[in-house]
Amino acid sequence: MRPVVLFVAAMVVVSMTSAMGYADSVKPTAAAITAYQLGRAYERLFQAIQLSPGTCGIVLERAQCLSDLQLISSARGPDPTDAQARQWFAFGDISLKVSNWNGMYVPDKAWTGDPVFAWWYTAGVVSIAASLPRSEGLDEYLRHYADELAKHASAAPDNSSTWVPTGTSPVASLAAVQSSLQQIFPVAPYPDSSFAGGAAGFAQLGVYLSTLQQLVDNPPTLSQPASRAFAAAVLARLQSLHTEFSDGLTVARLQSAVNQPIVLDEEWINKTWRQPLSQSIVNAKWPQQPRRALLTGLLLCQVAYNAAVLKAPKSDAEFRGAIATLASAQDLNAKTRADIVAMQRIPYASKGGQWEDINAAATRAVLDIVGEK
């Protein structure tokens, strides 16, 4: 699973310095930050394209897929696959999935010619990849990066043993490096999970919970530190509402699972994530307005993901039929209400509706919901 891609040692100026915290002992230069962000962009795209192609069909993940592609393309130059990948990420439509995608990797000549760039780029990859689920293939993938960092320890930002992977397990050795990197670049939740007040905030929570369900369907992406931080923030909000409404529900099991290793096993994923999540979202003890607003946001996000990735006609009819019964449009802003009306005018997929039209309409509604302040 070692990436076979192109390398161009180009520098892309990324204005992210002010958004990052630094450990006292290591203060990366602007060039080091650029290299680090390139490594992170590559790793996210590698995982999305090769391991979890449904990721870029998630409405709130599409923008990052696009920005990562732009960053990599700017560094290595254009590639014939970029145009199709850009279309795929813009609409999330998995039928546009690319094969033989060219990313960016660091060959031996880069370690010799610009070892600082090579080290920080590899560190960017490791900052995300170290959380991947265990499997024979992924362990071998991580072993490559552990070997590279150990081999080129002299390029590390200081002489501390902190930056040198040790031990027989690449996962364990890189996890220590990842933890040190997080002291320099604190993990921020992605997607953003900020909330408006009133019905809009409950609809946003519904979108975020649906997004979390979709991340569960893409375990490598769920394993990423930013995804885990997103899950923690969303679950904390949901738990606060369970307490406020005294509904007898809890997400304690899910909260304890957030930072545990992800296992690539359907039975484990169902037991640890899918079932507890589906059973602890909302019940009839909630007041009517927040309950129906949350369910509207959740279902709209499911409609968009289904149209982009799963393309199941039965689910399309079920989700949109449920939205029609909620009578929730009155609780939301005028633009979102109009989005819902336009979506519901499109025939169900089973009755001739086109997936791209359904996807586009549901996506507009989701983005309007999360965009409300």
CORCORUR-V323418 format. One record per residue. N is the residue number from 0. RES is the residue in one letter. SS is DSSP state (hx for helix, st for strand, lp for the rest). Layout:
BEGIN
N	RES	SS
N	RES	SS
END
This chain:
BEGIN
0	M	lp
1	R	lp
2	P	lp
3	V	lp
4	V	lp
5	L	lp
6	F	lp
7	V	lp
8	A	lp
9	A	lp
10	M	lp
11	V	lp
12	V	lp
13	V	lp
14	S	lp
15	M	lp
16	T	hx
17	S	hx
18	A	hx
19	M	lp
20	G	lp
21	Y	lp
22	A	lp
23	D	lp
24	S	lp
25	V	lp
26	K	lp
27	P	lp
28	T	lp
29	A	hx
30	A	hx
31	A	hx
32	I	hx
33	T	hx
34	A	hx
35	Y	hx
36	Q	hx
37	L	hx
38	G	hx
39	R	hx
40	A	hx
41	Y	hx
42	E	hx
43	R	hx
44	L	hx
45	F	hx
46	Q	hx
47	A	hx
48	I	hx
49	Q	hx
50	L	hx
51	S	lp
52	P	lp
53	G	lp
54	T	hx
55	C	hx
56	G	hx
57	I	lp
58	V	hx
59	L	hx
60	E	hx
61	R	hx
62	A	hx
63	Q	hx
64	C	hx
65	L	hx
66	S	hx
67	D	hx
68	L	hx
69	Q	hx
70	L	hx
71	I	hx
72	S	hx
73	S	hx
74	A	hx
75	R	hx
76	G	lp
77	P	lp
78	D	lp
79	P	lp
80	T	lp
81	D	hx
82	A	hx
83	Q	hx
84	A	hx
85	R	hx
86	Q	hx
87	W	hx
88	F	hx
89	A	hx
90	F	hx
91	G	lp
92	D	lp
93	I	hx
94	S	hx
95	L	hx
96	K	lp
97	V	lp
98	S	lp
99	N	lp
100	W	lp
101	N	lp
102	G	lp
103	M	lp
104	Y	lp
105	V	lp
106	P	lp
107	D	hx
108	K	hx
109	A	hx
110	W	hx
111	T	hx
112	G	hx
113	D	lp
114	P	hx
115	V	hx
116	F	hx
117	A	hx
118	W	hx
119	W	hx
120	Y	hx
121	T	hx
122	A	hx
123	G	hx
124	V	hx
125	V	hx
126	S	hx
127	I	hx
128	A	hx
129	A	lp
130	S	lp
131	L	lp
132	P	lp
133	R	lp
134	S	lp
135	E	hx
136	G	hx
137	L	hx
138	D	hx
139	E	hx
140	Y	hx
141	L	hx
142	R	hx
143	H	hx
144	Y	hx
145	A	hx
146	D	hx
147	E	hx
148	L	hx
149	A	hx
150	K	hx
151	H	lp
152	A	hx
153	S	hx
154	A	hx
155	A	lp
156	P	lp
157	D	lp
158	N	lp
159	S	lp
160	S	hx
161	T	hx
162	W	hx
163	V	lp
164	P	lp
165	T	lp
166	G	lp
167	T	lp
168	S	lp
169	P	hx
170	V	hx
171	A	hx
172	S	hx
173	L	hx
174	A	hx
175	A	hx
176	V	hx
177	Q	hx
178	S	hx
179	S	hx
180	L	hx
181	Q	hx
182	Q	hx
183	I	hx
184	F	lp
185	P	lp
186	V	lp
187	A	lp
188	P	lp
189	Y	lp
190	P	lp
191	D	lp
192	S	lp
193	S	lp
194	F	lp
195	A	lp
196	G	lp
197	G	hx
198	A	hx
199	A	hx
200	G	hx
201	F	hx
202	A	hx
203	Q	hx
204	L	hx
205	G	hx
206	V	hx
207	Y	hx
208	L	hx
209	S	hx
210	T	hx
211	L	hx
212	Q	hx
213	Q	hx
214	L	hx
215	V	hx
216	D	lp
217	N	lp
218	P	hx
219	P	hx
220	T	hx
221	L	hx
222	S	lp
223	Q	lp
224	P	hx
225	A	hx
226	S	hx
227	R	hx
228	A	hx
229	F	hx
230	A	hx
231	A	hx
232	A	hx
233	V	hx
234	L	hx
235	A	hx
236	R	hx
237	L	hx
238	Q	hx
239	S	hx
240	L	hx
241	H	hx
242	T	hx
243	E	hx
244	F	hx
245	S	lp
246	D	lp
247	G	lp
248	L	lp
249	T	lp
250	V	lp
251	A	hx
252	R	hx
253	L	hx
254	Q	hx
255	S	hx
256	A	hx
257	V	lp
258	N	lp
259	Q	lp
260	P	lp
261	I	lp
262	V	lp
263	L	lp
264	D	lp
265	E	hx
266	E	hx
267	W	hx
268	I	hx
269	N	hx
270	K	hx
271	T	hx
272	W	hx
273	R	hx
274	Q	hx
275	P	hx
276	L	hx
277	S	hx
278	Q	hx
279	S	lp
280	I	lp
281	V	lp
282	N	lp
283	A	lp
284	K	lp
285	W	lp
286	P	lp
287	Q	hx
288	Q	hx
289	P	hx
290	R	hx
291	R	hx
292	A	hx
293	L	hx
294	L	hx
295	T	hx
296	G	hx
297	L	hx
298	L	hx
299	L	hx
300	C	hx
301	Q	hx
302	V	hx
303	A	hx
304	Y	hx
305	N	hx
306	A	hx
307	A	hx
308	V	hx
309	L	hx
310	K	lp
311	A	lp
312	P	hx
313	K	hx
314	S	hx
315	D	hx
316	A	hx
317	E	hx
318	F	hx
319	R	hx
320	G	hx
321	A	hx
322	I	hx
323	A	hx
324	T	hx
325	L	hx
326	A	lp
327	S	lp
328	A	hx
329	Q	hx
330	D	hx
331	L	lp
332	N	lp
333	A	hx
334	K	hx
335	T	hx
336	R	hx
337	A	hx
338	D	hx
339	I	hx
340	V	hx
341	A	hx
342	M	hx
343	Q	hx
344	R	hx
345	I	lp
346	P	lp
347	Y	lp
348	A	hx
349	S	hx
350	K	hx
351	G	lp
352	G	lp
353	Q	lp
354	W	hx
355	E	hx
356	D	hx
357	I	hx
358	N	hx
359	A	hx
360	A	hx
361	A	hx
362	T	hx
363	R	hx
364	A	hx
365	V	hx
366	L	hx
367	D	hx
368	I	hx
369	V	hx
370	G	hx
371	E	lp
372	K	lp
END
